[in-house]
């Protein structure tokens, strides 16, 4: 398929159309999410979430959810 595109916007639009047609909307989104770089500092944020939990706390929470 040869597409005459002249700028990045048109190329992006054509690519979205092709992905949607060939993969369907759900698979297209899953494919595009692979390239999402996100934002922030995950390692720093993670420490804020988990530093107050011990291994015993985590195991207890897992066991509670398994019941």
Wavefront OBJ file of the C-alpha trace (Angstrom):
o trace
v 0.000 0.000 0.000
v 1.527 3.269 -1.091
v 0.155 6.371 0.584
v 0.966 9.881 -0.516
v 1.523 11.701 2.773
v 3.270 15.000 3.083
v 3.546 15.697 6.786
v 3.798 13.871 10.102
v 0.163 14.521 11.003
v -1.032 12.846 7.809
v 1.365 9.929 8.302
v 0.115 9.470 11.885
v -3.530 9.620 10.773
v -2.929 7.072 8.015
v -1.089 4.779 10.430
v -3.962 4.924 12.941
v -6.453 4.126 10.207
v -4.408 1.143 8.991
v -3.830 -0.176 12.521
v -7.503 0.153 13.367
v -8.587 -1.556 10.135
v -6.097 -4.414 10.379
v -6.020 -4.997 14.150
v -9.327 -3.611 15.366
v -9.621 -0.918 18.023
v -8.705 -3.013 21.074
v -5.565 -4.562 19.589
v -4.578 -1.188 18.119
v -4.698 0.421 21.572
v -2.749 -2.469 23.116
v -0.122 -2.116 20.398
v 0.175 1.642 20.909
v 0.435 1.254 24.703
v 3.714 -0.616 24.220
v 5.277 2.684 23.203
v 3.859 4.828 25.998
v 6.803 6.103 27.994
v 4.734 7.363 30.908
v 5.964 10.048 33.223
v 7.435 10.552 36.666
v 9.934 8.463 38.578
v 8.396 5.035 39.167
v 11.179 3.867 41.498
v 10.796 6.896 43.749
v 6.997 6.633 43.723
v 7.104 2.901 44.451
v 9.187 3.479 47.570
v 6.537 5.882 48.844
v 3.911 3.175 48.390
v 5.729 0.142 49.788
v 8.418 1.270 52.229
v 5.943 1.128 55.114
v 5.066 -2.527 54.439
v 7.028 -5.487 55.727
v 7.151 -8.846 53.979
v 4.807 -10.158 56.671
v 2.314 -7.356 55.880
v 2.403 -8.228 52.197
v 1.935 -11.965 52.829
v -0.942 -11.248 55.212
v -2.627 -9.036 52.613
v -2.179 -11.706 49.931
v -3.677 -14.363 52.195
v -6.624 -12.115 53.057
v -7.375 -11.529 49.371
v -7.092 -15.253 48.591
v -9.883 -16.134 51.007
l 1 2 3 4 5 6 7 8 9 10 11 12 13 14 15 16 17 18 19 20 21 22 23 24 25 26 27 28 29 30 31 32 33 34 35 36 37 38 39 40 41 42 43 44 45 46 47 48 49 50 51 52 53 54 55 56 57 58 59 60 61 62 63 64 65 66 67
